[in-house]
Structures are given as structure tokens and as C-alpha cells.
Amino acid sequence: MSLFSRLFLLGSFIVLLTSCEKPWQPLYNGENLEGWDTYIGTALDSFEQLHAQATTDKVFKVVEENGEKLIHISGEVNGSLATVDTFANYHLELVFKWGEQVYTKRNSGLLYHSFGEFGEALGTWMTNIECQLMHEKLGDTYLMNNTVCETEVAKSDDAFVYSKGGKSTQFGKDFEGPGIKKALDAENPLGEWNTVELYTVGRTCVHVVNGKTVMVNTNTGVYEDGKIKPLSSGKIQLQSEGGDLFIKSVRIKPIKEIPAEILN
């Protein structure tokens, strides 16, 4: 076989391998909330009347803006929009922006590795690990209930900040606390779209905001009976929690490893 033929076959094989990569799958179909469950939890502070009047189809709905159909989450109560399916080893991409209505604060979250029943976490959500969507805290980690992780951090102003190469520290309510701050601020100005990506393989999870890695958590788990049990999969929740927001797309694809450039 000639050198040209061998090179041609090698190139064809590489193309075949590349084409076998799993494609993106939309979690939002662009029309309705099929594939999602909705739940209304507790009232926002001082907004008990809104809670009494709230319905899931008012809090979570599809609206049209500039010819696009977007998910609108009103934020008027604490609530959850949760996938019916459970996911592990994936790359998720969420595109969202804040609206103009603010009740308490522009607060929401991308809650992953969610399990259990609605209401178990803070009276509203399933137990989970949170990638914060809150304005000015986009990309932070918050560990609800007994979820835990290890993260390399530095101490700054009585807070722990993700810092690659920093001290590996155990987080969770029974350890150094449930909150870890992002490494840097990559949020776009209010009214502009933000792209949040979540990479999770095994017990490692990476938060990426507008193309910049802001958090890497490892050894995710659940602390029970004095032991940490591995946690590497679960449902995905999006929060209603004080301010309205719009979601353009949510999509996911399976991955076998987290790209090195994302971890570095």
C-alpha cells in the first residue's frame, strides 16, 4: 500500500471517530416545557400574597420575544423547574438573561446532581449542588442539605475562593460551609445573554461562565452517617427565586472526559 493510501485511510478513520461524537440534545424543545416538572415551594420574604396566588403555569411558561420562544421564570415565588430525566457524565450549556422585574434580588441557580423530593432543600428544591446564577455571583458553588465536595481554594475576606493550585478543602454544611466563591467575574452586563456551561464526569464538576472556567469541584458526594458517599448524577433544576429571567436554550451531550483546557 502506498504512503498516500495509508495517509488517506488514516484520515478517513479520524473523520469517522470525530463524526461518532454524540450530538447536542436540547432539554428545551423551543415550544413548551415537555420533559420538565414544575413545583412551587415557599414564599419570598414579604411576598406571601404572591405565593397564595401563584400557579406553576404562571411562574414557568414559554413566551415570545423578538420572534423567539423563550422560557420565562417569573421569580415571584421560590420554585423549581426540573428535568424528568437523570443525567451523568455530560456537558450542559444554558443561555439565559435577567429580566427587569425584581422582587427580592436577581437570584436563581442551575442545580445539578439533584435527587429526592421537592421541598427537601430549603423548603422548595430537591437536594442538589448549585452553580449560582445570582447576579454578581454567577458561577459560585452552593451545597444544599448534605451534599459535599472538595475544592482548591484561597481565603479572601473571610470567604473561600476557588483558586487552581490552592489548598484542597472539604466543603459542605458539616465541613467548611456550603459556599465557595468563583475565581473571577465573567458575567455580562444586565440585559445581555450569559452562557453557562457545566462539565461533569464522575465526581468532578466544572462551572464555565461565558467561556471562562470559574470553578472546579471534585469528589462530589453526600455526607451520611459520618461517611461521604459518592454523588455523580442526578436531575437538573432551574430556580425561581426573586427575579425574573429568560432562558434561550438548554442543551446537553454525553462526554467521557473533561477537556484539559477547561480544567487548566
C-alpha positions as CSV (number, residue, x, y, z in Angstrom):
1,M,0.0,0.0,0.0
2,S,1.4,3.4,-1.0
3,L,2.1,6.1,1.6
4,F,-0.7,8.2,0.1
5,S,-3.2,5.3,0.5
6,R,-2.1,4.8,4.1
7,L,-2.5,8.5,4.9
8,F,-5.9,8.6,3.2
9,L,-7.2,5.7,5.3
10,L,-5.8,7.2,8.5
11,G,-7.5,10.5,7.7
12,S,-10.8,8.7,6.9
13,F,-10.5,6.9,10.3
14,I,-10.0,10.1,12.2
15,V,-13.0,11.7,10.4
16,L,-15.1,8.6,11.4
17,L,-14.1,8.9,15.0
18,T,-14.9,12.6,15.1
19,S,-18.3,12.0,13.4
20,C,-19.2,9.5,16.2
21,E,-19.1,12.2,18.8
22,K,-22.6,12.4,20.4
23,P,-24.6,15.4,19.2
24,W,-26.2,18.0,21.4
25,Q,-29.6,17.2,22.7
26,P,-32.0,20.0,23.6
27,L,-33.6,19.9,27.0
28,Y,-35.8,22.8,26.0
29,N,-37.6,22.0,22.7
30,G,-38.3,25.6,21.8
31,E,-42.0,25.2,22.1
32,N,-43.1,24.1,25.5
33,L,-41.9,22.6,28.8
34,E,-42.2,18.9,27.8
35,G,-39.7,16.9,29.7
36,W,-39.8,19.2,32.8
37,D,-41.6,19.1,36.1
38,T,-42.6,22.2,37.9
39,Y,-43.0,22.9,41.6
40,I,-43.9,25.9,43.8
41,G,-42.3,25.9,47.2
42,T,-42.1,28.7,49.8
43,A,-43.0,32.3,49.6
44,L,-40.3,35.0,49.2
45,D,-39.9,37.2,52.3
46,S,-42.7,39.8,52.4
47,F,-44.4,38.4,49.3
48,E,-46.8,35.9,50.9
49,Q,-49.7,37.2,48.8
50,L,-47.9,36.5,45.6
51,H,-47.3,33.0,46.9
52,A,-51.0,32.5,47.6
53,Q,-51.9,33.5,44.0
54,A,-49.0,31.7,42.3
55,T,-49.6,28.8,39.8
56,T,-46.9,26.7,38.1
57,D,-48.1,27.8,34.6
58,K,-47.7,31.4,35.6
59,V,-44.3,31.1,37.2
60,F,-42.9,28.8,34.5
61,K,-44.0,29.4,30.9
62,V,-42.9,29.9,27.3
63,V,-43.2,33.4,25.9
64,E,-42.3,35.0,22.6
65,E,-39.7,37.8,22.4
66,N,-38.4,39.2,19.1
67,G,-39.7,36.2,17.2
68,E,-38.0,33.7,19.6
69,K,-39.8,31.4,22.1
70,L,-38.1,31.6,25.4
71,I,-38.7,30.0,28.8
72,H,-39.7,32.7,31.3
73,I,-39.3,32.1,35.0
74,S,-41.1,34.8,36.9
75,G,-39.2,34.7,40.2
76,E,-42.3,35.7,42.2
77,V,-42.0,32.7,44.5
78,N,-39.4,30.0,45.3
79,G,-39.9,27.3,42.8
80,S,-38.3,24.6,40.7
81,L,-38.3,23.7,37.0
82,A,-36.7,20.2,37.0
83,T,-35.9,17.7,34.3
84,V,-37.8,14.5,34.4
85,D,-34.7,12.6,33.4
86,T,-31.5,12.0,35.4
87,F,-28.1,12.7,33.9
88,A,-24.4,11.7,34.4
89,N,-21.2,12.4,32.6
90,Y,-22.3,15.4,30.5
91,H,-21.6,18.8,29.1
92,L,-24.6,21.1,29.6
93,E,-25.0,24.6,28.1
94,L,-27.5,27.1,29.4
95,V,-28.1,30.5,27.8
96,F,-30.0,33.0,30.0
97,K,-30.5,36.7,30.7
98,W,-32.2,38.6,33.5
99,G,-35.5,40.4,33.1
100,E,-36.5,43.7,34.6
101,Q,-38.8,42.5,37.4
102,V,-37.0,42.1,40.8
103,Y,-38.9,41.1,43.9
104,T,-36.1,40.4,46.4
105,K,-32.9,40.1,44.3
106,R,-31.9,38.7,40.9
107,N,-31.4,35.2,42.2
108,S,-31.6,31.8,40.5
109,G,-29.5,28.7,40.2
110,L,-28.5,25.8,38.0
111,L,-29.0,22.9,40.4
112,Y,-27.3,19.7,39.4
113,H,-26.9,16.1,40.8
114,S,-30.5,16.7,42.2
115,F,-32.2,13.8,44.0
116,G,-35.0,13.1,46.4
117,E,-38.3,15.0,46.7
118,F,-39.2,18.6,46.0
119,G,-39.1,20.6,49.2
120,E,-36.3,18.7,50.9
121,A,-33.8,21.6,50.3
122,L,-34.8,25.0,51.8
123,G,-38.5,24.0,51.6
124,T,-38.6,24.1,47.8
125,W,-35.9,22.2,45.9
126,M,-34.6,18.6,45.7
127,T,-31.2,18.1,47.4
128,N,-28.5,19.3,45.0
129,I,-25.2,21.0,44.2
130,E,-25.8,24.5,42.8
131,C,-24.0,26.5,40.2
132,Q,-25.2,30.0,41.2
133,L,-26.9,32.2,38.6
134,M,-27.4,35.0,41.0
135,H,-26.4,38.4,39.6
136,E,-22.8,39.2,40.7
137,K,-22.3,35.6,42.0
138,L,-22.6,33.8,38.7
139,G,-20.6,30.6,38.9
140,D,-20.3,30.3,42.7
141,T,-20.9,26.9,44.3
142,Y,-23.6,26.3,46.9
143,L,-24.1,22.9,48.5
144,M,-27.6,22.2,49.6
145,N,-28.5,19.9,52.5
146,N,-25.8,17.3,53.0
147,T,-24.1,17.5,49.6
148,V,-20.3,17.9,49.7
149,C,-17.3,18.5,47.5
150,E,-13.5,19.2,47.6
151,T,-12.2,22.4,46.0
152,E,-8.8,24.1,45.7
153,V,-9.3,27.4,47.3
154,A,-7.6,30.5,48.8
155,K,-9.0,32.5,51.7
156,S,-10.2,36.1,51.0
157,D,-12.1,38.4,53.3
158,D,-13.5,35.5,55.4
159,A,-14.6,33.7,52.2
160,F,-13.2,30.8,50.3
161,V,-12.5,31.5,46.6
162,Y,-11.7,28.8,44.0
163,S,-8.0,29.0,43.2
164,K,-6.3,26.4,41.0
165,G,-3.4,25.0,42.9
166,G,-4.8,26.3,46.2
167,K,-5.4,24.3,49.3
168,S,-7.7,21.3,48.7
169,T,-10.6,21.8,51.2
170,Q,-13.7,19.9,52.1
171,F,-17.0,21.8,51.8
172,G,-20.5,21.2,53.0
173,K,-22.6,22.3,55.9
174,D,-20.7,19.9,58.2
175,F,-17.3,21.0,57.0
176,E,-16.0,24.4,55.9
177,G,-19.5,25.6,55.0
178,P,-21.7,25.3,51.9
179,G,-20.4,28.2,49.8
180,I,-17.5,28.7,47.5
181,K,-16.9,31.8,45.5
182,K,-16.0,31.9,41.8
183,A,-12.4,32.5,40.7
184,L,-13.3,35.6,38.6
185,D,-16.2,37.6,37.4
186,A,-17.2,36.7,33.9
187,E,-20.8,37.8,33.9
188,N,-22.1,40.0,31.1
189,P,-24.0,43.3,31.9
190,L,-27.6,43.1,32.9
191,G,-29.9,42.5,29.9
192,E,-27.3,40.7,27.9
193,W,-27.2,36.9,27.4
194,N,-24.9,34.8,29.5
195,T,-23.7,31.3,28.5
196,V,-23.2,28.9,31.5
197,E,-21.6,25.6,30.8
198,L,-21.4,22.7,33.2
199,Y,-19.0,19.8,32.7
200,T,-19.4,16.8,34.9
201,V,-17.6,13.5,34.7
202,G,-17.6,11.1,37.6
203,R,-17.2,13.2,40.7
204,T,-15.6,16.2,39.1
205,C,-17.7,19.2,38.1
206,V,-16.6,22.4,36.3
207,H,-18.5,25.7,36.0
208,V,-17.7,27.8,32.9
209,V,-19.2,31.3,32.5
210,N,-19.0,32.9,29.1
211,G,-16.1,30.8,28.1
212,K,-14.1,31.2,31.3
213,T,-13.6,28.5,33.9
214,V,-14.6,29.9,37.3
215,M,-15.0,26.8,39.5
216,V,-13.7,23.2,39.6
217,N,-15.2,20.9,42.3
218,T,-14.0,17.3,42.9
219,N,-15.1,14.3,45.0
220,T,-18.7,15.4,45.0
221,G,-20.8,13.4,47.4
222,V,-23.4,13.1,50.1
223,Y,-22.4,13.1,53.8
224,E,-24.4,10.5,55.7
225,D,-23.8,8.6,59.0
226,G,-20.3,10.1,59.2
227,K,-19.3,9.0,55.8
228,I,-19.1,10.6,52.3
229,K,-21.0,8.6,49.7
230,P,-20.2,9.4,46.0
231,L,-22.6,11.6,44.1
232,S,-22.1,11.8,40.3
233,S,-25.5,12.0,38.7
234,G,-29.0,13.5,39.2
235,K,-31.7,15.7,37.8
236,I,-31.2,19.3,36.7
237,Q,-33.3,22.1,38.3
238,L,-33.6,25.8,37.5
239,Q,-34.8,28.1,40.2
240,S,-37.4,30.7,40.6
241,E,-36.0,32.8,43.4
242,G,-36.7,36.5,43.5
243,G,-36.2,38.0,40.0
244,D,-37.5,37.1,36.5
245,L,-35.2,35.6,33.9
246,F,-35.4,34.3,30.3
247,I,-33.8,31.1,29.0
248,K,-33.0,30.9,25.3
249,S,-31.7,27.3,25.3
250,V,-30.7,24.4,27.5
251,R,-28.8,21.6,25.8
252,I,-26.7,18.6,26.8
253,K,-24.4,16.0,25.4
254,P,-22.7,13.0,27.0
255,I,-18.9,13.2,27.5
256,K,-16.3,10.7,28.6
257,E,-13.8,13.2,29.9
258,I,-13.5,16.9,30.7
259,P,-11.3,18.7,28.2
260,A,-7.9,19.6,29.6
261,E,-8.1,23.2,28.5
262,I,-11.3,23.5,30.7
263,L,-9.5,22.2,33.8
264,N,-6.4,24.3,33.3
